[in-house]
Amino acid sequence: MSGSNSFRLRCSLAAHEMDVRGLAAAAFPHGAFVSVSRDRTARVWVPNPSENQVFTEMHCMNGHSNFVSCVCIIAPNETYPRGLIATGGHDNNICVFSLDRPDPLFTLKGHKNTVCTLSAGKFGTILSGSWDTTAKVWLGEKCMMTLQGHSAAVWAVVILPEQGLMLSGSADKTIKLWKAGRCENTYTGHEDCVRGLAVISDVEFFSCSNDASIRRWMVTGECVQVYYGHTNYIYSLAVFPNGQDFISTGEDRTLRIWRKGECSQTIRLPAQSVWCCCILPDGDIAVGASDGIIRVFTESQERVASAQDLQAFEDELSKAIIDPKTGDLGDIKIEDLPGREHLNEPGNRDGQTRLIKEGSNVEAYQWSVSDGRWVKIGDVVGGSSQQNSKRVMYEGKEYDFVFSIDVNEGGPGLKLPYNVTDDPWLTAHNFLEKNDLSPMFLDQVANFIIENTKGHTLGPAPTSATDPFTGGGRYIPGSESTGRVSSSGADPFTGGSAYSSSSALKATTNIFFPNTDGVMFEQANTTQILGKLRELNNAAPADRKLSDAALDSLEKLLHLVADQKSQEQPTAEQISVLWRTSHWPEDIVFPVLDILRLAVRHPEVNAQLCGGTEGSSLCNHLLGLMSPEGRPANQMLALRTLCNCFSGSHGRALLLGQRDAVLSRSGDLCAVSNKNIHVALATLVLNYAGRLYGQPTEIEAKAQCLSVASTALEVVQDKEAIFRLLVALGTTVAGDSTAKDLARSLGVNSQISKYARVSDPAKVGECCRLVLDELQ
């Protein structure tokens, strides 16, 4: 560090439209740095030679289809003398950019979930960490190895100077040392997620955690020092060139500078989450925050912002709203606070906080050693008159509630403001849209609002039996088949009577897996299906209308296949009409798909439609209907048809042959917000698992089942879908040690452990505990 001066604001860059999640000093030009954001962009910033304090955007890069969460710089080489920029995002990809084009040179694909951390090493190697619990080593455009061993998301990675040594920090609270792809050491001590790592030397490194501590470690395994100062999650670390002093940022709105093992300066920011930091070549500090602004701080008097900009920053800080429940103020009590006279006494250390009463409000001040005065850092909503009226200020407006919605593993919640006069469903919809989140969370967020507002809503939430778009009482394809049961003596899938001994079944008796019989969607209301078919046919364009003969043919076929006791055989003409009609326009085809779903259970139809070249045509047609952009009713019925194909030998052979394509497309539907789709998806994975049971050589196929099931469990909320996924997992690993090892490496144990406590329905908890026992 250049001296003992305090850091002061150099400039504020309104850099991004959303949170700034990553920063890195660039290799070129000198003094430049790169930022990445939830707005899906990466930007290069260079010092402005005409204005000493300011940076100018030189380059904007786009390549991710979702939030960008991390960045690292690949050192210059002969091919790329300016170096390269690597970014990781929520689209599971790593994009690699050069400085002369806005689109990626290439994209690295392989992670199964968000890439949240990157580190570059010698010879162009990249180390990445992901929510999929793995770290991966890349060279050029290829993944050289996958580091498996963590049981939860890998939030931090770093390559140590010694060749071949790598570190990973995880939400499982541990840090692991890797050499040549093998775990050489595991460091324990943190009490919560490990969020950041920083190299000190060949033999030492720092770590930071959600437990609000920073630890200094020897590579040999000893923790030699623990640093306390932050009052909330710590997200990032950076070490000064002297190898001793460092900086940290976190959820307590602060940047902290550490000298000689002590927090020598605390800089508060007018943003809740200070996500990232980096040290620039001139010793200045850049930090990125949840308000989309990058702020640069300097010790150099020549680069300090103008008095006007300093005052503007202080004014912005003073207007901040602080909720004491966030931990920003530590454990300070707000009762019996002194008045403004308390500010006449100087502080004891930089960053010290004091609360005072100002009229009916509570204000927070921080002691600035460099200025020799108390600087206002915000108003405390928990102690103001707003608290008494139960109104909360958020982004300049008053609300009855401001919730935190957890969507990022291990991270803080997104703020959701709500008034009791608002519609919870519309509020949830707007919240998801604003934060670019999947609409699959709509029910979950809306129900969260309803449950946490003490019933003060405009009206009751739509019941599960009412379609919010078509209205209750209308034909909803497949709605009769839910497969839900409550009796422990009933079949766990159909709800039908099941044999049991005179004594009740014990929870430890495994009646759930392995399930090799398969689960089919049998139920149907033929009257409603035919009524909807005729209604849509009457409204169809003239060139797409079915003749009366075709309608009669479909009606006879439906009655025949719906009655499984019938001895009558479908005719070739009936099957041909069904196949042709299944290619109706997508907006009206769903009742035909419901007939197809029932028909493929019949041995004759199964043989005709699933055998030979016809089988490939059927599979391709159904996969086309399952496009993520398709209609939910068609997606669900296509999934159910695939499930029912397993009822015949031709269908089973077809689906095993098309397994990779079918499961890949099915996995894409995890993000669709429809519980019936989730149940059908879970059933399809279960049916595949049943066919693979007892075949240890099919480890690649089992790996795909585990991957799809694990991905689905990240988002699925419906208990029946969760139950079927648990049965699929149990069936996949039962009796197969390799599959069990694979499931453990994917972190399945920690992922499903929360379901072990589910008691409604009891089968979810019972099945989960049995799967966990299997994986011990």
Disulfide bonds with the S-S distance in Angstrom:
none
